[in-house]
Amino acid sequence: MTVQQIITDKLAQNLAPHHLSVENESHMHNVPAGSESHFRVVVVSEQFDKLALIARHRAVNKVLADELAGPVHALALHTYTATEWSARGEQANVSPDCHGGSGR
Amino acid sequence: MEVEDRIKDHVENNKVILFMKGTPQMPMCGFSSRTSAALKECEREFAYVNVIQDSEVRERLPAYSDWPTFPQLFIDGELVGGCDIVMEMHESGDLKRMVQAAVPA
C-alpha cells in the first residue's frame, strides 16, 4: 500500500471527515522521483469544532505519528469544520515552492 | 549545555523565535520561507535558529515541542504552530496582534 493510501485510510478512520484530500507533493521538492515524502492534506471534520488550530493539527499529527516518524518529511495541513470550509468556498491555500531543502 | 537546555534557553529568552530551515534572508525550505516572510510583516524583531546548522536542535525539538515538522514558531514561550497555522493567523491579522502584544513598540 502507498503512503498516500495509508494516510488517507488513517484519517478517514479516525477523524470522520466530511471532506478529505491527500495529495502527494513530493515532486515539488528536492527528493528522488516517485518519493512519498511531502504531502498536502485537507481535512474537513466536525471533530474540529471549537478546537484551536494547534489542537486540530496536533490531532492529525497524532493519527499520523508513525508516518511522520518515518517516510513523511513534510505535511501541509489545512483543517476546517464544514461551516468554515463552505465559507472559504471549499478552497484551501496552496503549498509553497521548495527552496532546496536539506537534501533529506 | 545539553540540547534540551539550549532549546529551553532559546524559547524562554526570546519573546518571538522561529526554528527554521535556513535564515530569514536565505530560507532553505518553502515552508520556512513563507513563515519568516509573514513574521517580517509583523514589524517587530524576531529571533531564529537555523536547524540545518544545528542538527542537535533539529533532532530534539520535535520531542520537546510535541510537533513533528519545521518551521516551528514560539511566542512568549509557547508553541504557536508551523507554517499553515502561522499563515492562517497572518491572513486573519491574529499573528501581527500576537507578535506586537509580545514585543511592544
N, CA and C atoms of all chains as a GROMACS GRO file, in nm:
protein
  627
    1MET      N    1   0.085  -0.120   0.000
    1MET     CA    2   0.000   0.000   0.000
    1MET      C    3   0.088   0.125   0.000
    2THR      N    4   0.049   0.227  -0.073
    2THR     CA    5   0.129   0.350  -0.078
    2THR      C    6   0.111   0.430   0.052
    3VAL      N    7   0.209   0.514   0.081
    3VAL     CA    8   0.200   0.601   0.199
    3VAL      C    9   0.076   0.690   0.187
    4GLN      N   10   0.051   0.736   0.065
    4GLN     CA   11  -0.066   0.821   0.040
    4GLN      C   12  -0.196   0.750   0.081
    5GLN      N   13  -0.203   0.620   0.047
    5GLN     CA   14  -0.322   0.542   0.081
    5GLN      C   15  -0.333   0.520   0.232
    6ILE      N   16  -0.217   0.495   0.296
    6ILE     CA   17  -0.218   0.475   0.441
    6ILE      C   18  -0.266   0.602   0.512
    7ILE      N   19  -0.214   0.717   0.469
    7ILE     CA   20  -0.255   0.844   0.529
    7ILE      C   21  -0.406   0.865   0.510
    8THR      N   22  -0.452   0.841   0.388
    8THR     CA   23  -0.594   0.859   0.357
    8THR      C   24  -0.680   0.769   0.446
    9ASP      N   25  -0.641   0.642   0.457
    9ASP     CA   26  -0.719   0.547   0.537
    9ASP      C   27  -0.721   0.586   0.684
   10LYS      N   28  -0.604   0.621   0.738
   10LYS     CA   29  -0.598   0.653   0.882
   10LYS      C   30  -0.682   0.776   0.915
   11LEU      N   31  -0.675   0.878   0.830
   11LEU     CA   32  -0.752   0.999   0.857
   11LEU      C   33  -0.901   0.972   0.842
   12ALA      N   34  -0.937   0.893   0.742
   12ALA     CA   35  -1.079   0.860   0.722
   12ALA      C   36  -1.134   0.782   0.841
   13GLN      N   37  -1.053   0.692   0.895
   13GLN     CA   38  -1.099   0.610   1.007
   13GLN      C   39  -1.107   0.688   1.138
   14ASN      N   40  -1.016   0.782   1.157
   14ASN     CA   41  -1.004   0.846   1.288
   14ASN      C   42  -1.075   0.980   1.302
   15LEU      N   43  -1.097   1.050   1.192
   15LEU     CA   44  -1.148   1.187   1.206
   15LEU      C   45  -1.288   1.208   1.147
   16ALA      N   46  -1.350   1.101   1.099
   16ALA     CA   47  -1.485   1.110   1.041
   16ALA      C   48  -1.498   1.231   0.949
   17PRO      N   49  -1.411   1.241   0.848
   17PRO     CA   50  -1.413   1.363   0.767
   17PRO      C   51  -1.535   1.375   0.677
   18HIS      N   52  -1.577   1.499   0.662
   18HIS     CA   53  -1.686   1.536   0.572
   18HIS      C   54  -1.624   1.556   0.433
   19HIS      N   55  -1.496   1.600   0.433
   19HIS     CA   56  -1.417   1.610   0.309
   19HIS      C   57  -1.272   1.578   0.345
   20LEU      N   58  -1.206   1.502   0.258
   20LEU     CA   59  -1.066   1.467   0.284
   20LEU      C   60  -0.992   1.463   0.151
   21SER      N   61  -0.879   1.534   0.143
   21SER     CA   62  -0.793   1.515   0.026
   21SER      C   63  -0.649   1.502   0.071
   22VAL      N   64  -0.580   1.406   0.012
   22VAL     CA   65  -0.439   1.380   0.044
   22VAL      C   66  -0.363   1.382  -0.088
   23GLU      N   67  -0.281   1.485  -0.105
   23GLU     CA   68  -0.204   1.499  -0.229
   23GLU      C   69  -0.057   1.474  -0.203
   24ASN      N   70   0.005   1.397  -0.290
   24ASN     CA   71   0.150   1.378  -0.281
   24ASN      C   72   0.217   1.494  -0.355
   25GLU      N   73   0.285   1.581  -0.280
   25GLU     CA   74   0.351   1.698  -0.341
   25GLU      C   75   0.502   1.680  -0.348
   26SER      N   76   0.546   1.555  -0.335
   26SER     CA   77   0.691   1.530  -0.331
   26SER      C   78   0.762   1.578  -0.457
   27HIS      N   79   0.690   1.573  -0.570
   27HIS     CA   80   0.752   1.618  -0.696
   27HIS      C   81   0.793   1.764  -0.691
   28MET      N   82   0.735   1.842  -0.598
   28MET     CA   83   0.769   1.984  -0.587
   28MET      C   84   0.897   2.005  -0.507
   29HIS      N   85   0.956   1.897  -0.457
   29HIS     CA   86   1.069   1.911  -0.364
   29HIS      C   87   1.193   1.838  -0.414
   30ASN      N   88   1.300   1.861  -0.336
   30ASN     CA   89   1.433   1.814  -0.375
   30ASN      C   90   1.453   1.668  -0.331
   31VAL      N   91   1.367   1.580  -0.383
   31VAL     CA   92   1.374   1.437  -0.347
   31VAL      C   93   1.364   1.353  -0.474
   32PRO      N   94   1.405   1.227  -0.469
   32PRO     CA   95   1.402   1.145  -0.592
   32PRO      C   96   1.260   1.127  -0.648
   33ALA      N   97   1.252   1.109  -0.780
   33ALA     CA   98   1.122   1.086  -0.844
   33ALA      C   99   1.055   0.965  -0.781
   34GLY      N  100   0.923   0.972  -0.764
   34GLY     CA  101   0.848   0.862  -0.706
   34GLY      C  102   0.846   0.864  -0.553
   35SER      N  103   0.907   0.966  -0.491
   35SER     CA  104   0.910   0.974  -0.345
   35SER      C  105   0.771   0.997  -0.288
   36GLU      N  106   0.754   0.954  -0.163
   36GLU     CA  107   0.631   0.986  -0.090
   36GLU      C  108   0.673   1.052   0.041
   37SER      N  109   0.724   1.172   0.032
   37SER     CA  110   0.781   1.241   0.148
   37SER      C  111   0.707   1.368   0.185
   38HIS      N  112   0.646   1.434   0.086
   38HIS     CA  113   0.580   1.563   0.110
   38HIS      C  114   0.432   1.549   0.071
   39PHE      N  115   0.346   1.578   0.168
   39PHE     CA  116   0.202   1.566   0.141
   39PHE      C  117   0.128   1.693   0.179
   40ARG      N  118   0.016   1.714   0.113
   40ARG     CA  119  -0.072   1.824   0.147
   40ARG      C  120  -0.208   1.761   0.178
   41VAL      N  121  -0.256   1.789   0.298
   41VAL     CA  122  -0.378   1.726   0.345
   41VAL      C  123  -0.482   1.833   0.377
   42VAL      N  124  -0.602   1.812   0.327
   42VAL     CA  125  -0.715   1.898   0.365
   42VAL      C  126  -0.817   1.808   0.435
   43VAL      N  127  -0.849   1.841   0.559
   43VAL     CA  128  -0.948   1.763   0.634
   43VAL      C  129  -1.059   1.856   0.681
   44VAL      N  130  -1.181   1.820   0.649
   44VAL     CA  131  -1.297   1.894   0.698
   44VAL      C  132  -1.373   1.798   0.790
   45SER      N  133  -1.382   1.834   0.917
   45SER     CA  134  -1.444   1.743   1.013
   45SER      C  135  -1.512   1.821   1.124
   46GLU      N  136  -1.624   1.769   1.169
   46GLU     CA  137  -1.692   1.833   1.283
   46GLU      C  138  -1.616   1.812   1.413
   47GLN      N  139  -1.522   1.716   1.412
   47GLN     CA  140  -1.441   1.697   1.533
   47GLN      C  141  -1.352   1.818   1.562
   48PHE      N  142  -1.336   1.905   1.463
   48PHE     CA  143  -1.252   2.024   1.484
   48PHE      C  144  -1.330   2.140   1.546
   49ASP      N  145  -1.461   2.122   1.558
   49ASP     CA  146  -1.543   2.231   1.610
   49ASP      C  147  -1.495   2.272   1.749
   50LYS      N  148  -1.475   2.400   1.768
   50LYS     CA  149  -1.432   2.460   1.895
   50LYS      C  150  -1.289   2.425   1.934
   51LEU      N  151  -1.214   2.361   1.844
   51LEU     CA  152  -1.072   2.336   1.872
   51LEU      C  153  -0.987   2.445   1.809
   52ALA      N  154  -0.887   2.494   1.882
   52ALA     CA  155  -0.790   2.588   1.825
   52ALA      C  156  -0.712   2.518   1.715
   53LEU      N  157  -0.655   2.599   1.624
   53LEU     CA  158  -0.579   2.541   1.512
   53LEU      C  159  -0.472   2.444   1.560
   54ILE      N  160  -0.398   2.484   1.663
   54ILE     CA  161  -0.288   2.398   1.706
   54ILE      C  162  -0.341   2.263   1.757
   55ALA      N  163  -0.456   2.264   1.820
   55ALA     CA  164  -0.515   2.138   1.869
   55ALA      C  165  -0.562   2.051   1.752
   56ARG      N  166  -0.613   2.114   1.647
   56ARG     CA  167  -0.655   2.039   1.527
   56ARG      C  168  -0.532   1.973   1.463
   57HIS      N  169  -0.426   2.052   1.450
   57HIS     CA  170  -0.306   1.996   1.386
   57HIS      C  171  -0.244   1.886   1.472
   58ARG      N  172  -0.248   1.906   1.604
   58ARG     CA  173  -0.195   1.800   1.691
   58ARG      C  174  -0.277   1.672   1.676
   59ALA      N  175  -0.408   1.686   1.660
   59ALA     CA  176  -0.494   1.567   1.643
   59ALA      C  177  -0.454   1.491   1.516
   60VAL      N  178  -0.430   1.563   1.408
   60VAL     CA  179  -0.390   1.498   1.282
   60VAL      C  180  -0.250   1.438   1.296
   61ASN      N  181  -0.158   1.515   1.356
   61ASN     CA  182  -0.022   1.463   1.375
   61ASN      C  183  -0.021   1.334   1.456
   62LYS      N  184  -0.112   1.327   1.553
   62LYS     CA  185  -0.119   1.208   1.639
   62LYS      C  186  -0.164   1.086   1.558
   63VAL      N  187  -0.265   1.106   1.475
   63VAL     CA  188  -0.313   0.995   1.390
   63VAL      C  189  -0.202   0.947   1.297
   64LEU      N  190  -0.119   1.040   1.250
   64LEU     CA  191  -0.015   1.007   1.152
   64LEU      C  192   0.124   1.000   1.215
   65ALA      N  193   0.131   0.975   1.346
   65ALA     CA  194   0.260   0.977   1.416
   65ALA      C  195   0.361   0.880   1.354
   66ASP      N  196   0.316   0.760   1.320
   66ASP     CA  197   0.410   0.660   1.264
   66ASP      C  198   0.466   0.708   1.130
   67GLU      N  199   0.379   0.765   1.048
   67GLU     CA  200   0.424   0.812   0.915
   67GLU      C  201   0.519   0.930   0.931
   68LEU      N  202   0.488   1.021   1.025
   68LEU     CA  203   0.573   1.139   1.045
   68LEU      C  204   0.709   1.101   1.105
   69ALA      N  205   0.711   0.992   1.180
   69ALA     CA  206   0.839   0.946   1.235
   69ALA      C  207   0.917   0.869   1.129
   70GLY      N  208   0.849   0.832   1.020
   70GLY     CA  209   0.913   0.752   0.916
   70GLY      C  210   0.928   0.826   0.785
   71PRO      N  211   0.852   0.785   0.682
   71PRO     CA  212   0.879   0.836   0.548
   71PRO      C  213   0.834   0.981   0.524
   72VAL      N  214   0.741   1.030   0.603
   72VAL     CA  215   0.683   1.161   0.572
   72VAL      C  216   0.765   1.272   0.636
   73HIS      N  217   0.808   1.362   0.551
   73HIS     CA  218   0.903   1.465   0.588
   73HIS      C  219   0.832   1.599   0.605
   74ALA      N  220   0.728   1.621   0.526
   74ALA     CA  221   0.654   1.747   0.534
   74ALA      C  222   0.505   1.719   0.516
   75LEU      N  223   0.427   1.785   0.598
   75LEU     CA  224   0.282   1.767   0.593
   75LEU      C  225   0.219   1.906   0.597
   76ALA      N  226   0.172   1.951   0.481
   76ALA     CA  227   0.097   2.078   0.478
   76ALA      C  228  -0.045   2.044   0.518
   77LEU      N  229  -0.095   2.114   0.618
   77LEU     CA  230  -0.219   2.071   0.682
   77LEU      C  231  -0.322   2.184   0.684
   78HIS      N  232  -0.441   2.153   0.634
   78HIS     CA  233  -0.549   2.251   0.633
   78HIS      C  234  -0.670   2.186   0.697
   79THR      N  235  -0.713   2.240   0.810
   79THR     CA  236  -0.819   2.176   0.890
   79THR      C  237  -0.936   2.273   0.908
   80TYR      N  238  -1.054   2.227   0.872
   80TYR     CA  239  -1.172   2.313   0.882
   80TYR      C  240  -1.291   2.234   0.935
   81THR      N  241  -1.387   2.309   0.989
   81THR     CA  242  -1.519   2.250   1.012
   81THR      C  243  -1.598   2.270   0.883
   82ALA      N  244  -1.711   2.201   0.872
   82ALA     CA  245  -1.791   2.212   0.749
   82ALA      C  246  -1.832   2.357   0.724
   83THR      N  247  -1.865   2.428   0.831
   83THR     CA  248  -1.907   2.568   0.816
   83THR      C  249  -1.792   2.654   0.764
   84GLU      N  250  -1.673   2.634   0.821
   84GLU     CA  251  -1.556   2.710   0.775
   84GLU      C  252  -1.521   2.678   0.630
   85TRP      N  253  -1.534   2.551   0.598
   85TRP     CA  254  -1.499   2.504   0.463
   85TRP      C  255  -1.592   2.567   0.360
   86SER      N  256  -1.721   2.572   0.388
   86SER     CA  257  -1.810   2.631   0.288
   86SER      C  258  -1.793   2.783   0.285
   87ALA      N  259  -1.758   2.844   0.399
   87ALA     CA  260  -1.732   2.989   0.400
   87ALA      C  261  -1.610   3.025   0.316
   88ARG      N  262  -1.516   2.930   0.302
   88ARG     CA  263  -1.396   2.955   0.222
   88ARG      C  264  -1.418   2.921   0.074
   89GLY      N  265  -1.542   2.883   0.040
   89GLY     CA  266  -1.568   2.841  -0.097
   89GLY      C  267  -1.505   2.706  -0.128
   90GLU      N  268  -1.486   2.625  -0.024
   90GLU     CA  269  -1.429   2.491  -0.037
   90GLU      C  270  -1.290   2.494  -0.101
   91GLN      N  271  -1.209   2.592  -0.062
   91GLN     CA  272  -1.072   2.605  -0.113
   91GLN      C  273  -0.976   2.618   0.006
   92ALA      N  274  -0.861   2.552  -0.003
   92ALA     CA  275  -0.755   2.571   0.095
   92ALA      C  276  -0.636   2.638   0.027
   93ASN      N  277  -0.545   2.694   0.107
   93ASN     CA  278  -0.426   2.758   0.050
   93ASN      C  279  -0.337   2.656  -0.019
   94VAL      N  280  -0.263   2.701  -0.119
   94VAL     CA  281  -0.170   2.611  -0.188
   94VAL      C  282  -0.034   2.611  -0.119
   95SER      N  283   0.044   2.505  -0.142
   95SER     CA  284   0.175   2.490  -0.079
   95SER      C  285   0.281   2.574  -0.152
   96PRO      N  286   0.388   2.610  -0.077
   96PRO     CA  287   0.494   2.691  -0.138
   96PRO      C  288   0.586   2.606  -0.224
   97ASP      N  289   0.666   2.675  -0.308
   97ASP     CA  290   0.773   2.607  -0.380
   97ASP      C  291   0.884   2.570  -0.284
   98CYS      N  292   0.959   2.467  -0.322
   98CYS     CA  293   1.075   2.427  -0.243
   98CYS      C  294   1.186   2.531  -0.260
   99HIS      N  295   1.273   2.541  -0.160
   99HIS     CA  296   1.390   2.629  -0.174
   99HIS      C  297   1.520   2.550  -0.165
  100GLY      N  298   1.516   2.424  -0.198
  100GLY     CA  299   1.639   2.344  -0.198
  100GLY      C  300   1.640   2.241  -0.087
  101GLY      N  301   1.592   2.282   0.032
  101GLY     CA  302   1.580   2.188   0.143
  101GLY      C  303   1.715   2.139   0.190
  102SER      N  304   1.710   2.030   0.263
  102SER     CA  305   1.830   1.981   0.328
  102SER      C  306   1.878   1.854   0.260
  103GLY      N  307   1.816   1.818   0.149
  103GLY     CA  308   1.858   1.700   0.075
  103GLY      C  309   1.816   1.570   0.138
  104ARG      N  310   1.729   1.575   0.240
  104ARG     CA  311   1.687   1.451   0.304
  104ARG      C  312   1.596   1.374   0.212
  105MET      N  313   2.635   2.286   2.724
  105MET     CA  314   2.496   2.279   2.769
  105MET      C  315   2.423   2.168   2.693
  106GLU      N  316   2.338   2.093   2.763
  106GLU     CA  317   2.258   1.990   2.696
  106GLU      C  318   2.165   2.054   2.594
  107VAL      N  319   2.130   1.978   2.491
  107VAL     CA  320   2.049   2.036   2.385
  107VAL      C  321   1.911   2.080   2.436
  108GLU      N  322   1.852   2.002   2.529
  108GLU     CA  323   1.722   2.042   2.584
  108GLU      C  324   1.731   2.177   2.656
  109ASP      N  325   1.843   2.197   2.726
  109ASP     CA  326   1.862   2.324   2.797
  109ASP      C  327   1.883   2.439   2.698
  110ARG      N  328   1.951   2.408   2.590
  110ARG     CA  329   1.970   2.512   2.489
  110ARG      C  330   1.837   2.551   2.425
  111ILE      N  331   1.753   2.450   2.398
  111ILE     CA  332   1.620   2.478   2.341
  111ILE      C  333   1.540   2.565   2.438
  112LYS      N  334   1.541   2.524   2.565
  112LYS     CA  335   1.468   2.598   2.668
  112LYS      C  336   1.516   2.742   2.677
  113ASP      N  337   1.647   2.756   2.672
  113ASP     CA  338   1.710   2.887   2.674
  113ASP      C  339   1.661   2.976   2.560
  114HIS      N  340   1.662   2.919   2.439
  114HIS     CA  341   1.614   2.993   2.321
  114HIS      C  342   1.469   3.038   2.341
  115VAL      N  343   1.386   2.943   2.383
  115VAL     CA  344   1.242   2.968   2.389
  115VAL      C  345   1.207   3.064   2.502
  116GLU      N  346   1.280   3.055   2.613
  116GLU     CA  347   1.247   3.139   2.728
  116GLU      C  348   1.307   3.279   2.719
  117ASN      N  349   1.415   3.292   2.642
  117ASN     CA  350   1.482   3.422   2.637
  117ASN      C  351   1.450   3.504   2.513
  118ASN      N  352   1.360   3.453   2.431
  118ASN     CA  353   1.319   3.528   2.312
  118ASN      C  354   1.167   3.531   2.308
  119LYS      N  355   1.112   3.652   2.303
  119LYS     CA  356   0.966   3.666   2.300
  119LYS      C  357   0.907   3.598   2.175
  120VAL      N  358   0.978   3.615   2.064
  120VAL     CA  359   0.932   3.557   1.937
  120VAL      C  360   1.052   3.486   1.875
  121ILE      N  361   1.041   3.354   1.856
  121ILE     CA  362   1.154   3.282   1.796
  121ILE      C  363   1.104   3.176   1.699
  122LEU      N  364   1.171   3.173   1.584
  122LEU     CA  365   1.134   3.079   1.478
  122LEU      C  366   1.247   2.978   1.459
  123PHE      N  367   1.215   2.851   1.474
  123PHE     CA  368   1.308   2.743   1.440
  123PHE      C  369   1.280   2.706   1.295
  124MET      N  370   1.378   2.731   1.209
  124MET     CA  371   1.352   2.720   1.065
  124MET      C  372   1.468   2.655   0.991
  125LYS      N  373   1.443   2.620   0.865
  125LYS     CA  374   1.549   2.569   0.780
  125LYS      C  375   1.604   2.686   0.699
  126GLY      N  376   1.731   2.719   0.723
  126GLY     CA  377   1.791   2.836   0.662
  126GLY      C  378   1.771   2.958   0.751
  127THR      N  379   1.779   3.075   0.690
  127THR     CA  380   1.766   3.201   0.765
  127THR      C  381   1.656   3.285   0.699
  128PRO      N  382   1.605   3.387   0.770
  128PRO     CA  383   1.504   3.472   0.705
  128PRO      C  384   1.557   3.534   0.575
  129GLN      N  385   1.690   3.561   0.571
  129GLN     CA  386   1.750   3.619   0.450
  129GLN      C  387   1.764   3.513   0.341
  130MET      N  388   1.795   3.390   0.382
  130MET     CA  389   1.815   3.283   0.284
  130MET      C  390   1.749   3.153   0.332
  131PRO      N  391   1.616   3.149   0.323
  131PRO     CA  392   1.546   3.027   0.369
  131PRO      C  393   1.578   2.909   0.277
  132MET      N  394   1.583   2.790   0.339
  132MET     CA  395   1.620   2.669   0.263
  132MET      C  396   1.499   2.579   0.240
  133CYS      N  397   1.380   2.630   0.266
  133CYS     CA  398   1.260   2.548   0.254
  133CYS      C  399   1.144   2.643   0.231
  134GLY      N  400   1.052   2.607   0.143
  134GLY     CA  401   0.940   2.694   0.110
  134GLY      C  402   0.852   2.727   0.231
  135PHE      N  403   0.837   2.628   0.321
  135PHE     CA  404   0.752   2.650   0.438
  135PHE      C  405   0.818   2.748   0.535
  136SER      N  406   0.951   2.733   0.551
  136SER     CA  407   1.025   2.826   0.637
  136SER      C  408   1.026   2.966   0.576
  137SER      N  409   1.037   2.972   0.444
  137SER     CA  410   1.039   3.099   0.374
  137SER      C  411   0.909   3.176   0.395
  138ARG      N  412   0.799   3.105   0.377
  138ARG     CA  413   0.668   3.167   0.391
  138ARG      C  414   0.645   3.216   0.535
  139THR      N  415   0.686   3.133   0.630
  139THR     CA  416   0.664   3.167   0.771
  139THR      C  417   0.747   3.289   0.811
  140SER      N  418   0.874   3.292   0.771
  140SER     CA  419   0.957   3.406   0.811
  140SER      C  420   0.912   3.533   0.739
  141ALA      N  421   0.863   3.521   0.616
  141ALA     CA  422   0.812   3.639   0.545
  141ALA      C  423   0.689   3.696   0.618
  142ALA      N  424   0.602   3.609   0.668
  142ALA     CA  425   0.484   3.655   0.742
  142ALA      C  426   0.526   3.725   0.871
  143LEU      N  427   0.628   3.670   0.937
  143LEU     CA  428   0.676   3.732   1.062
  143LEU      C  429   0.736   3.869   1.036
  144LYS      N  430   0.810   3.882   0.926
  144LYS     CA  431   0.870   4.011   0.893
  144LYS      C  432   0.763   4.118   0.880
  145GLU      N  433   0.647   4.079   0.830
  145GLU     CA  434   0.539   4.177   0.812
  145GLU      C  435   0.475   4.220   0.943
  146CYS      N  436   0.516   4.157   1.052
  146CYS     CA  437   0.461   4.197   1.183
  146CYS      C  438   0.536   4.317   1.242
  147GLU      N  439   0.642   4.361   1.173
  147GLU     CA  440   0.713   4.484   1.210
  147GLU      C  441   0.776   4.480   1.348
  148ARG      N  442   0.821   4.365   1.388
  148ARG     CA  443   0.896   4.353   1.513
  148ARG      C  444   1.015   4.260   1.489
  149GLU      N  445   1.120   4.279   1.570
  149GLU     CA  446   1.234   4.189   1.557
  149GLU      C  447   1.196   4.050   1.608
  150PHE      N  448   1.251   3.948   1.546
  150PHE     CA  449   1.230   3.813   1.599
  150PHE      C  450   1.360   3.736   1.590
  151ALA      N  451   1.376   3.641   1.681
  151ALA     CA  452   1.495   3.556   1.680
  151ALA      C  453   1.469   3.434   1.592
  152TYR      N  454   1.576   3.371   1.548
  152TYR     CA  455   1.557   3.246   1.474
  152TYR      C  456   1.674   3.152   1.501
  153VAL      N  457   1.649   3.024   1.482
  153VAL     CA  458   1.754   2.922   1.486
  153VAL      C  459   1.747   2.848   1.354
  154ASN      N  460   1.861   2.839   1.285
  154ASN     CA  461   1.868   2.762   1.161
  154ASN      C  462   1.896   2.616   1.197
  155VAL      N  463   1.794   2.532   1.187
  155VAL     CA  464   1.810   2.392   1.232
  155VAL      C  465   1.892   2.308   1.134
  156ILE      N  466   1.917   2.362   1.016
  156ILE     CA  467   2.008   2.289   0.926
  156ILE      C  468   2.151   2.300   0.980
  157GLN      N  469   2.181   2.413   1.046
  157GLN     CA  470   2.314   2.429   1.104
  157GLN      C  471   2.325   2.368   1.243
  158ASP      N  472   2.211   2.355   1.311
  158ASP     CA  473   2.214   2.300   1.446
  158ASP      C  474   2.139   2.167   1.446
  159SER      N  475   2.211   2.060   1.412
  159SER     CA  476   2.142   1.932   1.392
  159SER      C  477   2.091   1.873   1.523
  160GLU      N  478   2.154   1.909   1.635
  160GLU     CA  479   2.103   1.859   1.764
  160GLU      C  480   1.963   1.915   1.793
  161VAL      N  481   1.949   2.046   1.769
  161VAL     CA  482   1.818   2.107   1.791
  161VAL      C  483   1.716   2.047   1.694
  162ARG      N  484   1.759   2.028   1.569
  162ARG     CA  485   1.669   1.969   1.470
  162ARG      C  486   1.620   1.831   1.515
  163GLU      N  487   1.711   1.756   1.575
  163GLU     CA  488   1.681   1.621   1.621
  163GLU      C  489   1.586   1.621   1.741
  164ARG      N  490   1.610   1.713   1.836
  164ARG     CA  491   1.543   1.706   1.966
  164ARG      C  492   1.420   1.796   1.980
  165LEU      N  493   1.412   1.904   1.902
  165LEU     CA  494   1.299   1.995   1.920
  165LEU      C  495   1.162   1.927   1.900
  166PRO      N  496   1.146   1.840   1.800
  166PRO     CA  497   1.014   1.779   1.782
  166PRO      C  498   0.962   1.707   1.908
  167ALA      N  499   1.052   1.641   1.982
  167ALA     CA  500   1.008   1.574   2.106
  167ALA      C  501   0.977   1.677   2.214
  168TYR      N  502   1.059   1.780   2.222
  168TYR     CA  503   1.040   1.887   2.323
  168TYR      C  504   0.905   1.956   2.304
  169SER      N  505   0.874   1.986   2.178
  169SER     CA  506   0.753   2.066   2.149
  169SER      C  507   0.633   1.979   2.114
  170ASP      N  508   0.654   1.848   2.101
  170ASP     CA  509   0.549   1.757   2.053
  170ASP      C  510   0.492   1.807   1.920
  171TRP      N  511   0.583   1.839   1.829
  171TRP     CA  512   0.545   1.890   1.696
  171TRP      C  513   0.644   1.832   1.597
  172PRO      N  514   0.598   1.762   1.493
  172PRO     CA  515   0.690   1.678   1.416
  172PRO      C  516   0.772   1.748   1.308
  173THR      N  517   0.732   1.868   1.266
  173THR     CA  518   0.795   1.926   1.146
  173THR      C  519   0.849   2.066   1.173
  174PHE      N  520   0.922   2.118   1.076
  174PHE     CA  521   0.970   2.257   1.080
  174PHE      C  522   0.907   2.334   0.965
  175PRO      N  523   0.893   2.466   0.981
  175PRO     CA  524   0.934   2.551   1.093
  175PRO      C  525   0.841   2.538   1.214
  176GLN      N  526   0.890   2.592   1.327
  176GLN     CA  527   0.811   2.598   1.450
  176GLN      C  528   0.826   2.739   1.507
  177LEU      N  529   0.713   2.804   1.530
  177LEU     CA  530   0.714   2.939   1.587
  177LEU      C  531   0.672   2.935   1.734
  178PHE      N  532   0.753   2.999   1.818
  178PHE     CA  533   0.719   3.014   1.960
  178PHE      C  534   0.701   3.162   1.991
  179ILE      N  535   0.594   3.194   2.062
  179ILE     CA  536   0.573   3.330   2.112
  179ILE      C  537   0.548   3.321   2.261
  180ASP      N  538   0.618   3.403   2.339
  180ASP     CA  539   0.604   3.400   2.485
  180ASP      C  540   0.623   3.260   2.542
  181GLY      N  541   0.718   3.185   2.488
  181GLY     CA  542   0.750   3.053   2.542
  181GLY      C  543   0.656   2.942   2.500
  182GLU      N  544   0.553   2.974   2.420
  182GLU     CA  545   0.455   2.873   2.381
  182GLU      C  546   0.464   2.846   2.231
  183LEU      N  547   0.451   2.718   2.194
  183LEU     CA  548   0.444   2.684   2.052
  183LEU      C  549   0.315   2.739   1.992
  184VAL      N  550   0.330   2.819   1.887
  184VAL     CA  551   0.213   2.869   1.814
  184VAL      C  552   0.174   2.770   1.705
  185GLY      N  553   0.274   2.716   1.636
  185GLY     CA  554   0.248   2.615   1.533
  185GLY      C  555   0.349   2.622   1.421
  186GLY      N  556   0.316   2.555   1.311
  186GLY     CA  557   0.401   2.552   1.194
  186GLY      C  558   0.350   2.648   1.086
  187CYS      N  559   0.398   2.626   0.965
  187CYS     CA  560   0.369   2.719   0.855
  187CYS      C  561   0.219   2.741   0.832
  188ASP      N  562   0.141   2.634   0.828
  188ASP     CA  563   0.000   2.651   0.792
  188ASP      C  564  -0.075   2.733   0.896
  189ILE      N  565  -0.044   2.709   1.023
  189ILE     CA  566  -0.110   2.784   1.131
  189ILE      C  567  -0.067   2.931   1.125
  190VAL      N  568   0.062   2.953   1.108
  190VAL     CA  569   0.113   3.090   1.102
  190VAL      C  570   0.049   3.164   0.984
  191MET      N  571   0.035   3.097   0.869
  191MET     CA  572  -0.025   3.165   0.753
  191MET      C  573  -0.172   3.197   0.776
  192GLU      N  574  -0.244   3.106   0.840
  192GLU     CA  575  -0.386   3.138   0.866
  192GLU      C  576  -0.398   3.255   0.963
  193MET      N  577  -0.308   3.258   1.064
  193MET     CA  578  -0.310   3.369   1.160
  193MET      C  579  -0.264   3.499   1.095
  194HIS      N  580  -0.176   3.487   0.997
  194HIS     CA  581  -0.129   3.605   0.924
  194HIS      C  582  -0.246   3.664   0.844
  195GLU      N  583  -0.320   3.577   0.777
  195GLU     CA  584  -0.433   3.624   0.696
  195GLU      C  585  -0.541   3.690   0.781
  196SER      N  586  -0.562   3.636   0.901
  196SER     CA  587  -0.670   3.691   0.984
  196SER      C  588  -0.624   3.815   1.062
  197GLY      N  589  -0.493   3.841   1.064
  197GLY     CA  590  -0.441   3.954   1.143
  197GLY      C  591  -0.403   3.915   1.284
  198ASP      N  592  -0.433   3.792   1.324
  198ASP     CA  593  -0.402   3.747   1.461
  198ASP      C  594  -0.251   3.741   1.486
  199LEU      N  595  -0.175   3.708   1.382
  199LEU     CA  596  -0.031   3.694   1.401
  199LEU      C  597   0.031   3.827   1.442
  200LYS      N  598  -0.002   3.930   1.367
  200LYS     CA  599   0.052   4.064   1.396
  200LYS      C  600   0.010   4.107   1.536
  201ARG      N  601  -0.115   4.087   1.569
  201ARG     CA  602  -0.164   4.126   1.703
  201ARG      C  603  -0.085   4.054   1.812
  202MET      N  604  -0.062   3.924   1.791
  202MET     CA  605   0.006   3.843   1.892
  202MET      C  606   0.153   3.883   1.905
  203VAL      N  607   0.219   3.903   1.792
  203VAL     CA  608   0.361   3.942   1.793
  203VAL      C  609   0.376   4.080   1.857
  204GLN      N  610   0.288   4.172   1.819
  204GLN     CA  611   0.301   4.309   1.871
  204GLN      C  612   0.263   4.317   2.019
  205ALA      N  613   0.179   4.226   2.064
  205ALA     CA  614   0.149   4.220   2.208
  205ALA      C  615   0.270   4.166   2.284
  206ALA      N  616   0.340   4.071   2.223
  206ALA     CA  617   0.457   4.010   2.290
  206ALA      C  618   0.576   4.106   2.290
  207VAL      N  619   0.589   4.182   2.181
  207VAL     CA  620   0.702   4.274   2.167
  207VAL      C  621   0.647   4.415   2.144
  208PRO      N  622   0.617   4.489   2.252
  208PRO     CA  623   0.561   4.623   2.235
  208PRO      C  624   0.662   4.714   2.163
  209ALA      N  625   0.610   4.811   2.092
  209ALA     CA  626   0.698   4.902   2.014
  209ALA      C  627   0.792   4.978   2.105
   0.00000   0.00000   0.00000
